[in-house]
Amino acid sequence: MNDRFKDQVALVTAGAAGIGAATAEMFARQGARVMLSDINRPAGEAMAEKLRSEGYEAQFLHADATVEEEVEALVRKTVETYGGLHLAANVVGDAHPRASGAEFHTQSLESWEHTMAVTLRSVFLSMKYEIAHMIDNGGGAIANVTSLAALLYVGVSGAAYAASKAGVVRLTKFAAVTYADRGVRVNCIAPGVTPTAAYNKAGEDIGRMVIDDLLQNQPIRRTINPSEQAEAIGWLCSTEASMVTGHVLPVDGGWTAR
């Protein structure tokens, strides 16, 4: 453990698995007290217990990041539990199972709205309550998770996912400028091919095929570990990046350099 985030409190949404779990672990290993949240209660509780068993301070709170009352309660309970909130990683984001693929002229409004809610509304709500606390308590740092689909064409992602992730980028930049003079920095990462549960919605074999296809666009042709995404989040939230705000950091094996 190092003390990069000693005496700080970190909140991680979608902290039960994937990039969120890796981020919760990164914050904990670097000295923060961590509140992780997810809609998957058993997995979230197991992740918090894992961190505690390793000697770190971590708690789990069940919350749906698309529901305002639950997000408000999540931030409030984090502050009540640990006495503050200094760092936040907003990782929630997903596409409706019927919202993927390049063609969207047959996509239902329900699948569009579901994707927008999970991917964009969740970030808006999380930042709304995180920032409200931070500006009254000396500032803080926030890292959101967007996608390469926000920056370039990734047909398999689907239009709703691409549009919602582009919204995360603009929301990040808007917040960065709006709150810069109040001590709140806001950035985001754009992951390359990082295997998470989302790839396997249609089955593991199809998920593997999608990953293999996407890797053809990534100059470093291996999948990226969630821990590598978490390290980028850690840097963006650290004092080492004290003059970095409004930035979109691709962690993509060189994809955006093509």
Disulfide bonds with the S-S distance in Angstrom:
none
